[in-house]
Amino acid sequence: MGRKAENAKKFIVSCRVNNDEMDQLQSLAREQGSSISELLRKSLILLQGNTQLSI
């Protein structure tokens, strides 16, 4: 039996991006010292905050 993750990720989201967008994602992730997945998770949090400010 595998180990249990504390904050298991259950869903996979996929998206097509062009070369420039992929380069940007990789560059930003590298600058942050994280993965693209973690970068996108952080972006969601930031977007939620900005949305609440504009309501």
N, C-alpha and C positions, 0 to 999 in steps of 0.2 A: 504494500500500500504506500502511496506517495505521501509526502509531508503536507500538512495543511497550512495554507498561506493565511496570514493574519488579515490581509485586505485583498482577497482573491478577486481577480478580474474575470468576469464571466462572459463579457461580450467583446467581439472584435468589430471595429469600424474600419472600413477601407475606403480609400479615395484615390482617384487618379490625379496626378500632378504632372506638370511639364518639367523640363530639365531645370529651368531657372528657379521654379518653386522648390524643387527638390534640393538644389544647391543652397537656397536660403534656409530651408529647414535643417539641413545638415550643418550649415555654418552656425546657425543660432544654437542648435543643440550642443555643438562642440564648444562654443563660447560659454554656455551655461554649465558645461560638464555633465550633461544629462543625455538621455535618449530622446528621439523624436516623440515617442509616446508620452514621456514625462513632460516635454515641452508643450505638447498639445493639451495635456491635462491642466497644466498651469495656466495656459491661455484661456481655457474654459472658466477657470476661477476668476481671472481678470475680467473677462467679458461679462460674467454675472455681476461683478461689482460695478462695472460701468453702466450696465443696464439698469441696475437699481438706482444709481445716481441720477439717471435721466428721466425716471418716472415722476 
